[in-house]
Amino acid sequence: MAENIIRVVGCVVLASTLVLTQGFLAGIPLGSDDGVAVALTKAEKKEVIIRRAVAKAARKAARAAEKAGEKAEEAAQAAREAAQAAREAAQAAREAAEATEKEVDEATKDEATQGQP
């Protein structure tokens, strides 16, 4: 049993060594070199600056568009509320006109009945 374990561990070590060696021979770095400082040319520096400025302007425009959308929604809600208030006022005016008309009709009938003996 111990021989099998030793043999398996040996095979794993040999396989990983071969894989790493193959990677080094192929030129694939073992770790990432993202953190390594690389000198940029003037054109590349300008390009980076321009990219940052464009990204900043895009973020600013997106925020402005979002705020404008919110204000438009608020304005639309206010317009709906104003329209509802206008409908209610028109209904109240109709009811008042009907009530006035009934009062006029009743007053006319009363006058007509008072005038005849």
C-alpha positions in Angstrom: 0.0 0.0 0.0 2.8 2.4 0.9 4.5 1.6 -2.4 1.4 2.5 -4.3 1.1 5.8 -2.5 4.8 6.6 -3.2 4.4 5.6 -6.8 1.3 7.9 -7.3 3.0 10.9 -5.6 6.1 10.3 -7.8 4.0 10.3 -10.9 2.2 13.5 -9.9 5.5 15.2 -9.2 6.9 14.1 -12.6 3.8 15.1 -14.5 3.7 18.6 -12.9 7.4 19.0 -13.6 6.9 18.1 -17.3 3.9 20.5 -17.6 5.9 23.4 -16.0 8.9 22.7 -18.2 6.8 22.6 -21.3 5.2 26.0 -20.3 8.7 27.6 -19.8 9.9 26.3 -23.1 6.9 27.7 -24.9 7.5 31.1 -23.3 4.3 31.2 -21.2 5.1 33.0 -18.0 4.3 31.3 -14.7 2.8 34.4 -13.2 1.0 37.4 -14.6 3.1 40.5 -15.4 0.2 42.9 -15.1 1.8 44.8 -12.3 5.1 45.4 -14.1 5.6 49.0 -15.0 6.1 49.4 -18.7 7.3 52.7 -20.2 4.7 54.2 -22.5 5.4 56.3 -25.5 4.0 59.8 -25.7 1.3 58.7 -28.1 0.3 55.9 -25.8 0.2 58.3 -22.8 -2.0 60.7 -24.8 -4.3 57.8 -25.8 -4.6 56.7 -22.2 -5.5 60.3 -21.2 -8.0 60.6 -24.0 -9.6 57.3 -23.0 -10.0 58.4 -19.4 -11.5 61.7 -20.5 -13.9 60.0 -22.8 -14.9 57.5 -20.1 -15.4 60.3 -17.6 -17.5 62.3 -20.1 -19.6 59.2 -20.8 -20.3 58.6 -17.1 -21.2 62.3 -16.7 -23.6 62.2 -19.7 -25.1 59.0 -18.4 -25.8 60.6 -15.0 -27.3 63.7 -16.7 -29.5 61.5 -18.8 -30.7 59.6 -15.8 -31.5 62.8 -14.0 -33.3 64.1 -17.0 -35.3 60.9 -17.2 -36.3 61.2 -13.6 -37.4 64.8 -14.1 -39.4 63.8 -17.2 -41.1 61.1 -15.1 -41.9 63.7 -12.4 -43.2 66.1 -15.0 -45.4 63.5 -16.6 -46.8 62.6 -13.2 -47.5 66.2 -12.4 -49.3 66.5 -15.8 -51.4 63.5 -15.1 -52.3 64.9 -11.7 -53.2 68.3 -13.3 -55.4 66.6 -15.9 -57.2 64.7 -13.1 -57.7 67.9 -11.2 -59.1 69.6 -14.4 -61.5 66.7 -14.9 -62.7 67.0 -11.3 -63.1 70.7 -11.7 -65.1 70.3 -14.9 -67.3 67.7 -13.2 -67.9 70.1 -10.3 -68.7 72.9 -12.7 -71.3 70.6 -14.5 -72.9 69.7 -11.2 -73.0 73.3 -10.1 -74.6 74.3 -13.4 -77.2 71.5 -13.1 -78.0 72.6 -9.5 -78.3 76.2 -10.6 -80.6 75.2 -13.5 -82.8 73.2 -11.1 -83.0 76.2 -8.8 -83.9 78.5 -11.7 -86.6 76.1 -12.9 -88.0 75.8 -9.4 -88.0 79.6 -8.9 -89.7 80.0 -12.2 -92.4 77.5 -11.3 -92.9 79.1 -7.9 -93.3 82.5 -9.5 -95.7 81.1 -12.0 -97.8 79.5 -9.3 -97.8 82.6 -7.1 -98.9 84.8 -10.0 -102.1 82.7 -10.6 -104.9 82.7 -8.0 
